[in-house]
């Protein structure tokens, strides 16, 4: 195929074309060193510069205040489901989890294996059509931390405003929407995100952690499970996923060169509006899963009148170069993931197809 498609996959997802082209250009000879960045030692100066610059860039773009570290880890966000309670849920303490989707559930289920966990709020009984309201959150007496999932990829919901629990550490899985808009990092004790949606390729997980949390890590934990060890060694205790970190570096430069998070947020709002308008103006042909007040700017989920029409829609979309629109196997339907790297033209093409398809089949 000579033409690139519009890739709506939820992760691994679309990457900026210019990033791919730069990686291709530098693949065999990184900055005149005579070898690929994949071949450089993680102990060498060349890669160490990439590593430190990537941390600095992410801090700059997110406005990370003093007193935080950025770590580059492996195992995906799924490993963080275990590492968070292993590091911060001591015996006798309770951790609070707010359930707003499948991955929030998975994080909770892993924490239960490690210690005592309390469900502080949930919209499961509503099939996760919205985020938990503030008055529906009931914390335990003295939680070790509160865990949320900022954006729910499968159900297409997103926290519009983050809760504030005072001195209780707030932990967030931001895999699906990190870098998509401005956030107040100071509200969080720890943020983690698999890179393969909005930050770069699969293979690296970003952790943003407040320094006082590092002091709580039990020394009895196996070395590779300890956040403080990774922070002390600048994410270089063992061989990191060097090529993935390098690509995250390129993506961060791309975001910065394109105006930073303010521009990304406005563009993401405009892109999402194109698709949501096509849903709302379809006279019921398309039905959005998420309630309007909880709609995600990253993952737009909707249904057609029946599964046969959904299959026909996906097939027609594929013919037009719009791929990755099939909903998650657990819920079905359609899902359009429109992360930062999805160009506005992709959302415009999808909206036009939706309008045309509804006219022909409605």
Buried (B, 14 or more C-beta within 10 A) or exposed (E): EEEEBBBBBBBBBBBBEBBBEBBEEBEEEBEEEEEBBEBBEBEEEBBBEBBBBBBEBBBEBBEBEEEBBBBBBBBBBBBBBBBBBBBBBEEEBBBBBBBBBBBBBBBBEBBEEBBBBBBBBBBEEEEBBBBBEEEEBEBBEEBBBBBBBBBBBBBBBBBEEBBEBEEBBBBBBBBBBBBBBBBEBEEBBBBBBBBBBBBBBBBBBBBBBBEEBBEBBEEEBEEEBBBBBBBEEBBBBEEBBBBBBBBBBBBBBBBEEEEBBEEBBEBBEEBBBBBBEBBEEBEEBBEBBBEEEBBBBBBBBBBBBEEEBBEBBBEBBBEBBBBBBBBBEEBEBBBBBBBBBBBEEBBBBBBEBBBEBBEEBE
